[in-house]
């Protein structure tokens, strides 16, 4: 008898969840859904008094699985530092985003419902194993300057943002660059460590032995340092050709990013993924415009069954029901 009552309660929660989804799909447009910024807190629906179980339902916005191409801004930041005078060093000015501007940009993304992802998340999406959050974007920081750790990393951490850091392995420990300990610390706390060659070489002009040295030894060094695989890569100065892509495949890399502009990506073009360069002195309005279109999102409903009296769940449960 107790089992049948419990089963009835479980059936009730599924019916309620399904009813919610049908109502949402009938009354909410994809554009409206994409404007949702935060997941709704878990809501208790009913309690199974026969087994002391509480049933919680929570909702979040996701990009549903199944898209072959995605609109995903991959932001390119060279250096987060006080820019030099544009009249004295114009190139340095354009390659430097001030800490204040960087923080304002992160504040805007957070307050407008954007969700940072890394390339592990993108791989999982294209593999069909995990959806992306609504309004996804990637933060990439090139070269491994010391301000990556001292300036950018604390700002990212204060927002709870993950990012991808492309490290020039031969520069680790040099003056003005990150140390090995700093690389490991970032890797342990939300920063994906990726390769940017050994010496920041122009790979399009390198001989085959030089090319293999730059790719293999950078990968080996970083993998030994962080203790796991490193499979993502950025072309130094955006220079590459088909020979470089062939070498990347042979040496075990899975993706590579360029300095070309676009926000549209697929699994098939993963060795030529484009990025959105964020330049020094760029206005917030131009930054927002460069993010490109927002993919439509849907509501994912999760049902979580908890023993009464325990802390209610804070996340979503494996028992999920994505709306379509």
TAKABEL-V451061 format. One line per field, one symbol per residue. ss: DSSP state (H for helix, E for strand, - for the rest). burial: # if it has 24 or more other C-alpha atoms within 12 Angstrom, else .. A space follows every 10 residues. Layout:
ss = ???
burial = ???
//
This chain:
ss = -HHHHHHHHH HHHHHHHHHH HHHHHHH--H HHHH-----E EEEEEEEE-- --EEEEEEEE EEE-----EE E-EEEEE-EE ---------H HHHH-EE-HH HHHHHHHHHH H---EE--HH HHHHHHH--- -EE--EEEEE EEE-EHHHHH HHHHHHHHH- --EEEEE-HH H-----E--H HHHHHHH--- EEEEE----- --HHH--HHH HHHHHHHHHH HHHHHH---- -EEE-HHH-- -HHHHHHHHH ----EEE--- ---EEE---- --E--EE--- ---HHHHHHH -------EEE EEEEEEE--- ---------E EE--
burial = ........## ..##.###.# #..#.....# ..#####.#. .#######.. ..######## #####....# ########## #.#....... ..#######. ###.##..## ..######## ###.##.... ########## ########## ######..#. ########## ##....#### .###.##..# ########## ####...... ########## ###.##..## ######.### ...#####.. #.#######. #######..# ########## ##.#..#..# ##.####### ######.... .##..#...# ####
//
